[in-house]
Amino acid sequence: MIRWFTAGESHGQGLMIIMEGVPAALPLSEEYIGVQLARRQRGYGRGGRMLIEQDWAHLMTGVRHGLTLGSPIGMTIENKDWANWQEAMAVEYVENPSQEGRGRRVTRLRPGHADLPGAMKYGFADVRNVLERASARETAARVAAGAIAMRLLEEFGVKLYSHVISIGGVAANVPENIDWDAVEESPVRCADPEAAALMMAEIDAAREAGDTVGGAIEVIAENVPIGLGSHTHWDRKIDGRIAQALMSINAVKEVSIGPGREVVNQRGSLVQDVIEPVTDPDNPWQRKTNRAGGTEGGMTDGMPLVARFGIKPIATLHNPLPSVDLDTGEPVQAHFERSDVCQAPPAGVIGEAMVALVLADAFMEKFGGDALPETRRNYAGYMATVGPRQVYR
Ligand SMILES: Cc1cc2nc3c(=O)[nH]c(=O)nc-3n(C[C@H](O)[C@H](O)[C@H](O)COP(=O)(O)O)c2cc1C
């Protein structure tokens, strides 16, 4: 089992991550994690914050001489922007907090954010106490944790990808064989260059209008072994775990496994994946299609795992929406804080991280092992039994 926690406020000193359950002897470096953090920072439609930050995760615990120790892995990511917020976000008691500039109490509630329910729930008179943690800055910590999960999965041949399938109503015509290098080069992380140009125009038009746009993303995990998760109990089902992980990403409003909603209105004969006769016992259980998105009965079925999620347009608008003041209940314009126009491109990288964390957890649940060689033996032992029962028992 892999457990992980994040801590940190958007304009505080930094983010912290503790991850437990990663086996010993896994090669791991800050550079490897850095690649994923840099991917999250790119993307057309991002705001000014990403120009300030150059995220880097400092590995502080759980790794020695480039190998994990099996002990909790601790990391920190510095917030460069902290330099501008030291007083407004000071940890120490402040007698009379300045009501000028950044220190000013935030009371103009932003619809579509955690502002109102968070202030009510925690009894705050300053919405900053809520928005600092509710901010998607926290997703940098998830990506760092996800990179470690990917590193583990990679040892067993599992690879994760993501691409944007729509932005602001412009849908990609997804090619059968996706060129993943081209997706990485695409400013909107889209596999269809023509649609990508239209998506960028859509982002520009929204920016001009002081507005924002959302989008949809597909995450794919290849070479996932058959049998992760379980049909035996609701909270062990892999599709449910993936749905929760993706839905927990800020602004995500829908999740589906495989084509999701598209299959709902079709006949049953058109939406299953016929199991082919086994001709090669070492490569059994082939399917011609993958309409189930790689899960059946709450378990991975050996096909690529495919999950899609939809992200709403950003709620902070340059032309702020009418709102209400927390102090008086009187009408005001919603608070504006530096903001992105479209977060769909980086959301794909965050989605990959979340799927990797779920798969790594399910992987260690299935194969266990305190050190990587032990996990490898368990994996090989199980994989040797995966075939027609007359051949493998
Ligand atoms: C990568 C990423 C970046 C985001 N950037 C912003 C932003 O700049 N401004 C904003 O208002 N919301 C942004 N959001 C969305 C908000 O964090 C989110 O809508 C808000 O916390 C309310 O949560 P909910 O939409 O899940 O209910 C971002 C989300 C993601 C995934």
The ligand as an SDF file (V2000), in Angstrom:
LIG
                    3D

 31 33  0  0  0  0  0  0  0  0999 V2000
   -3.6750   23.2700  -13.0840 C   0  0  0  0  0  0  0  0  0  0  0  0
   -4.7940   24.0720  -12.5400 C   0  0  0  0  0  0  0  0  0  0  0  0
   -4.6640   25.4400  -12.4810 C   0  0  0  0  0  0  0  0  0  0  0  0
   -5.7140   26.2170  -12.0100 C   0  0  0  0  0  0  0  0  0  0  0  0
   -5.5530   27.5680  -12.0010 N   0  0  0  0  0  0  0  0  0  0  0  0
   -6.5890   28.3400  -11.5980 C   0  0  0  0  0  0  0  0  0  0  0  0
   -6.4640   29.7580  -11.6490 C   0  0  0  0  0  0  0  0  0  0  0  0
   -5.4360   30.3120  -12.0550 O   0  0  0  0  0  0  0  0  0  0  0  0
   -7.5260   30.4940  -11.2490 N   0  0  0  0  0  0  0  0  0  0  0  0
   -8.6820   29.9220  -10.7990 C   0  0  0  0  0  0  0  0  0  0  0  0
   -9.6070   30.6330  -10.4600 O   0  0  0  0  0  0  0  0  0  0  0  0
   -8.8320   28.5900  -10.7540 N   0  0  0  0  0  0  0  0  0  0  0  0
   -7.8110   27.7880  -11.1360 C   0  0  0  0  0  0  0  0  0  0  0  0
   -7.9570   26.4280  -11.0930 N   0  0  0  0  0  0  0  0  0  0  0  0
   -9.2320   25.8450  -10.6310 C   0  0  0  0  0  0  0  0  0  0  0  0
   -9.5310   26.0730   -9.1680 C   0  0  0  0  0  0  0  0  0  0  0  0
   -8.4490   25.6590   -8.3560 O   0  0  0  0  0  0  0  0  0  0  0  0
  -10.8250   25.3310   -8.7570 C   0  0  0  0  0  0  0  0  0  0  0  0
  -11.8480   25.5530   -9.6780 O   0  0  0  0  0  0  0  0  0  0  0  0
  -11.2940   25.8100   -7.3960 C   0  0  0  0  0  0  0  0  0  0  0  0
  -10.3560   25.4030   -6.4230 O   0  0  0  0  0  0  0  0  0  0  0  0
  -12.6960   25.3020   -7.0050 C   0  0  0  0  0  0  0  0  0  0  0  0
  -12.7430   23.9170   -6.9540 O   0  0  0  0  0  0  0  0  0  0  0  0
  -13.8270   23.0840   -7.7870 P   0  0  0  0  0  0  0  0  0  0  0  0
  -13.9170   23.7570   -9.1440 O   0  0  0  0  0  0  0  0  0  0  0  0
  -13.2230   21.7160   -7.8920 O   0  0  0  0  0  0  0  0  0  0  0  0
  -15.1190   23.1260   -7.0520 O   0  0  0  0  0  0  0  0  0  0  0  0
   -6.9250   25.6170  -11.5570 C   0  0  0  0  0  0  0  0  0  0  0  0
   -7.0390   24.2300  -11.6070 C   0  0  0  0  0  0  0  0  0  0  0  0
   -6.0040   23.4580  -12.1090 C   0  0  0  0  0  0  0  0  0  0  0  0
   -6.1600   21.9750  -12.1800 C   0  0  0  0  0  0  0  0  0  0  0  0
  1  2  1  0
  2  3  1  0
  2 30  2  0
  3  4  2  0
  4  5  1  0
  4 28  1  0
  5  6  2  0
  6  7  1  0
  6 13  1  0
  7  8  2  0
  7  9  1  0
  9 10  1  0
 10 11  2  0
 10 12  1  0
 12 13  2  0
 13 14  1  0
 14 15  1  0
 14 28  1  0
 15 16  1  0
 16 17  1  0
 16 18  1  0
 18 19  1  0
 18 20  1  0
 20 21  1  0
 20 22  1  0
 22 23  1  0
 23 24  1  0
 24 25  2  0
 24 26  1  0
 24 27  1  0
 28 29  2  0
 29 30  1  0
 30 31  1  0
M  END
$$$$
